[in-house]
């Protein structure tokens, strides 16, 4: 186990990371940090696995929310979704009850801007 300590999080947070499906499957971290306008096939597959089968999805999502993560997908939720969940006051697992996370798990797809 690493000795990294993230702001506002106890060292025990590493235990949920070790149990995550993405770690077990060997998914590269960069999959969850896609570059703008790159194909999203790998990301979609990873997010679907996260949503359907990861046992620590809630812990991962709450980590992203509570640590102000601005990039990357946490708990199967997009960076835009993390901001929206923060805005409605989600901070704990109890706050997530009744929240439809489905609308926060879709990658934003669009045409690149014209130069």
NULOGU-160991 format. One record per residue (C-alpha): residue number from 0; chain; y, z, x. Coordinates in nm, 3 decimals, decimal comma. Example, Ala and Ser with C-alpha at 12.3 -4.5 7.8 and 13.67 -1.06 7.14 Angstrom:
residues 2
<r pos="0" unit="A" Y="-0,450" Z="0,780" X="1,230"/>
<r pos="1" unit="A" Y="-0,106" Z="0,714" X="1,367"/>
This chain:
residues 115
<r pos="0" unit="A" Y="0,000" Z="0,000" X="0,000"/>
<r pos="1" unit="A" Y="0,342" Z="-0,091" X="0,124"/>
<r pos="2" unit="A" Y="0,611" Z="0,166" X="0,194"/>
<r pos="3" unit="A" Y="0,879" Z="-0,036" X="0,019"/>
<r pos="4" unit="A" Y="1,096" Z="0,160" X="-0,220"/>
<r pos="5" unit="A" Y="1,303" Z="-0,034" X="-0,469"/>
<r pos="6" unit="A" Y="1,623" Z="0,107" X="-0,609"/>
<r pos="7" unit="A" Y="1,564" Z="0,335" X="-0,904"/>
<r pos="8" unit="A" Y="1,187" Z="0,309" X="-0,881"/>
<r pos="9" unit="A" Y="0,940" Z="0,562" X="-0,747"/>
<r pos="10" unit="A" Y="0,686" Z="0,453" X="-0,487"/>
<r pos="11" unit="A" Y="0,417" Z="0,480" X="-0,756"/>
<r pos="12" unit="A" Y="0,540" Z="0,150" X="-0,900"/>
<r pos="13" unit="A" Y="0,325" Z="-0,028" X="-0,645"/>
<r pos="14" unit="A" Y="0,012" Z="0,074" X="-0,833"/>
<r pos="15" unit="A" Y="0,096" Z="-0,153" X="-1,126"/>
<r pos="16" unit="A" Y="0,166" Z="-0,442" X="-0,887"/>
<r pos="17" unit="A" Y="-0,177" Z="-0,403" X="-0,732"/>
<r pos="18" unit="A" Y="-0,332" Z="-0,432" X="-1,080"/>
<r pos="19" unit="A" Y="-0,136" Z="-0,741" X="-1,182"/>
<r pos="20" unit="A" Y="-0,317" Z="-1,059" X="-1,279"/>
<r pos="21" unit="A" Y="-0,095" Z="-1,272" X="-1,054"/>
<r pos="22" unit="A" Y="-0,199" Z="-1,067" X="-0,750"/>
<r pos="23" unit="A" Y="-0,567" Z="-1,075" X="-0,851"/>
<r pos="24" unit="A" Y="-0,553" Z="-1,454" X="-0,901"/>
<r pos="25" unit="A" Y="-0,362" Z="-1,509" X="-0,577"/>
<r pos="26" unit="A" Y="-0,067" Z="-1,677" X="-0,750"/>
<r pos="27" unit="A" Y="0,207" Z="-1,742" X="-0,492"/>
<r pos="28" unit="A" Y="0,524" Z="-1,545" X="-0,563"/>
<r pos="29" unit="A" Y="0,739" Z="-1,857" X="-0,543"/>
<r pos="30" unit="A" Y="0,576" Z="-1,987" X="-0,864"/>
<r pos="31" unit="A" Y="0,778" Z="-1,724" X="-1,053"/>
<r pos="32" unit="A" Y="1,101" Z="-1,837" X="-0,885"/>
<r pos="33" unit="A" Y="1,115" Z="-2,209" X="-0,967"/>
<r pos="34" unit="A" Y="1,386" Z="-2,430" X="-0,827"/>
<r pos="35" unit="A" Y="1,611" Z="-2,594" X="-1,080"/>
<r pos="36" unit="A" Y="1,469" Z="-2,915" X="-1,230"/>
<r pos="37" unit="A" Y="1,133" Z="-2,891" X="-1,057"/>
<r pos="38" unit="A" Y="0,812" Z="-2,951" X="-1,259"/>
<r pos="39" unit="A" Y="0,718" Z="-2,632" X="-1,443"/>
<r pos="40" unit="A" Y="0,342" Z="-2,686" X="-1,477"/>
<r pos="41" unit="A" Y="0,247" Z="-2,406" X="-1,235"/>
<r pos="42" unit="A" Y="0,501" Z="-2,169" X="-1,389"/>
<r pos="43" unit="A" Y="0,379" Z="-2,239" X="-1,743"/>
<r pos="44" unit="A" Y="0,018" Z="-2,173" X="-1,640"/>
<r pos="45" unit="A" Y="0,112" Z="-1,849" X="-1,462"/>
<r pos="46" unit="A" Y="0,327" Z="-1,726" X="-1,752"/>
<r pos="47" unit="A" Y="0,054" Z="-1,804" X="-2,007"/>
<r pos="48" unit="A" Y="-0,195" Z="-1,604" X="-1,800"/>
<r pos="49" unit="A" Y="0,052" Z="-1,319" X="-1,775"/>
<r pos="50" unit="A" Y="0,117" Z="-1,313" X="-2,149"/>
<r pos="51" unit="A" Y="-0,246" Z="-1,346" X="-2,251"/>
<r pos="52" unit="A" Y="-0,434" Z="-1,131" X="-2,002"/>
<r pos="53" unit="A" Y="-0,226" Z="-0,921" X="-1,763"/>
<r pos="54" unit="A" Y="-0,288" Z="-0,551" X="-1,813"/>
<r pos="55" unit="A" Y="0,041" Z="-0,447" X="-1,651"/>
<r pos="56" unit="A" Y="0,271" Z="-0,698" X="-1,821"/>
<r pos="57" unit="A" Y="0,485" Z="-0,426" X="-1,979"/>
<r pos="58" unit="A" Y="0,534" Z="-0,244" X="-1,648"/>
<r pos="59" unit="A" Y="0,630" Z="-0,570" X="-1,478"/>
<r pos="60" unit="A" Y="0,873" Z="-0,661" X="-1,756"/>
<r pos="61" unit="A" Y="1,036" Z="-0,318" X="-1,754"/>
<r pos="62" unit="A" Y="1,067" Z="-0,334" X="-1,375"/>
<r pos="63" unit="A" Y="1,258" Z="-0,662" X="-1,407"/>
<r pos="64" unit="A" Y="1,482" Z="-0,525" X="-1,681"/>
<r pos="65" unit="A" Y="1,556" Z="-0,186" X="-1,526"/>
<r pos="66" unit="A" Y="1,619" Z="-0,316" X="-1,175"/>
<r pos="67" unit="A" Y="1,867" Z="-0,578" X="-1,281"/>
<r pos="68" unit="A" Y="1,655" Z="-0,871" X="-1,162"/>
<r pos="69" unit="A" Y="1,862" Z="-1,186" X="-1,204"/>
<r pos="70" unit="A" Y="1,604" Z="-1,433" X="-1,073"/>
<r pos="71" unit="A" Y="1,237" Z="-1,484" X="-1,134"/>
<r pos="72" unit="A" Y="1,005" Z="-1,432" X="-1,427"/>
<r pos="73" unit="A" Y="0,903" Z="-1,071" X="-1,487"/>
<r pos="74" unit="A" Y="0,629" Z="-0,985" X="-1,736"/>
<r pos="75" unit="A" Y="0,624" Z="-1,345" X="-1,852"/>
<r pos="76" unit="A" Y="0,993" Z="-1,337" X="-1,947"/>
<r pos="77" unit="A" Y="1,255" Z="-1,575" X="-1,811"/>
<r pos="78" unit="A" Y="1,566" Z="-1,458" X="-1,625"/>
<r pos="79" unit="A" Y="1,772" Z="-1,548" X="-1,933"/>
<r pos="80" unit="A" Y="1,529" Z="-1,344" X="-2,146"/>
<r pos="81" unit="A" Y="1,567" Z="-1,042" X="-1,916"/>
<r pos="82" unit="A" Y="1,945" Z="-1,055" X="-1,964"/>
<r pos="83" unit="A" Y="1,903" Z="-1,080" X="-2,341"/>
<r pos="84" unit="A" Y="1,664" Z="-0,785" X="-2,351"/>
<r pos="85" unit="A" Y="1,905" Z="-0,576" X="-2,142"/>
<r pos="86" unit="A" Y="2,184" Z="-0,671" X="-2,379"/>
<r pos="87" unit="A" Y="1,992" Z="-0,544" X="-2,685"/>
<r pos="88" unit="A" Y="1,920" Z="-0,218" X="-2,505"/>
<r pos="89" unit="A" Y="1,557" Z="-0,248" X="-2,398"/>
<r pos="90" unit="A" Y="1,484" Z="0,006" X="-2,123"/>
<r pos="91" unit="A" Y="1,144" Z="0,156" X="-2,213"/>
<r pos="92" unit="A" Y="0,811" Z="0,049" X="-2,359"/>
<r pos="93" unit="A" Y="0,915" Z="0,212" X="-2,688"/>
<r pos="94" unit="A" Y="1,224" Z="-0,011" X="-2,698"/>
<r pos="95" unit="A" Y="0,994" Z="-0,316" X="-2,682"/>
<r pos="96" unit="A" Y="0,814" Z="-0,222" X="-3,004"/>
<r pos="97" unit="A" Y="0,902" Z="-0,474" X="-3,271"/>
<r pos="98" unit="A" Y="1,073" Z="-0,713" X="-3,027"/>
<r pos="99" unit="A" Y="0,942" Z="-1,070" X="-3,047"/>
<r pos="100" unit="A" Y="0,899" Z="-1,156" X="-2,679"/>
<r pos="101" unit="A" Y="0,789" Z="-1,510" X="-2,766"/>
<r pos="102" unit="A" Y="1,142" Z="-1,642" X="-2,768"/>
<r pos="103" unit="A" Y="1,201" Z="-1,505" X="-2,417"/>
<r pos="104" unit="A" Y="0,895" Z="-1,667" X="-2,259"/>
<r pos="105" unit="A" Y="0,986" Z="-2,035" X="-2,288"/>
<r pos="106" unit="A" Y="1,124" Z="-2,214" X="-1,982"/>
<r pos="107" unit="A" Y="1,459" Z="-2,375" X="-2,042"/>
<r pos="108" unit="A" Y="1,410" Z="-2,747" X="-2,024"/>
<r pos="109" unit="A" Y="1,688" Z="-2,994" X="-2,003"/>
<r pos="110" unit="A" Y="1,832" Z="-3,290" X="-1,833"/>
<r pos="111" unit="A" Y="1,996" Z="-3,243" X="-1,493"/>
<r pos="112" unit="A" Y="2,376" Z="-3,261" X="-1,506"/>
<r pos="113" unit="A" Y="2,544" Z="-3,588" X="-1,421"/>
<r pos="114" unit="A" Y="2,719" Z="-3,600" X="-1,088"/>
